[in-house]
Amino acid sequence: MYSIADFFGRVVRRVLRLVLLLAAGVFALSLLIAVLGAVLLTAVWSLLTGRKPAVFTTFTRFRQASQHFRHGPWAPQQTPASTGSFSAEVVDVQASEVVDVPTSAGPTVPISNHLLVVNDLRNSNTARGSQPGN
């Protein structure tokens, strides 16, 4: 049958289980009271200052940003073409090479050569005896 040790073991386990359940209940209740106190303080503070709490504005921004992904990443988005401001028609065109046409000022010069030309002009002006900038 049962010995006296088994009886005390069951009693100790039940008492320990009851103590742990009470501790968890006290912890949950104190956490609930702390959260309610924080919410009340935030509400009073927002009423006094006249501004929305940062938590609400943050979640509002997140909700607005998530509107983009509401129907999935591949859902059709609202574009200028879908609103009617542009034509939604796709037109195939023949690709052609764009040729750089020289302007009336002379041939086009790449940036690196342009800097060399400017430096050469400055050096040639100082070699002739004139001051730069005159």
Protein Blocks (a to p, Z undefined) as FASTA:
>chain_A
ZZfklmmmmmmmmmmmmmmmmmmmmmmmmmmmmmmmmmmmmmmmmmmnopacfklmmmmm
mmmmmmmmmnojkbccddfklnopaccbdcddddddddddddfkbccddfklmmmmmmmm
mmmmmmnopaehZZ
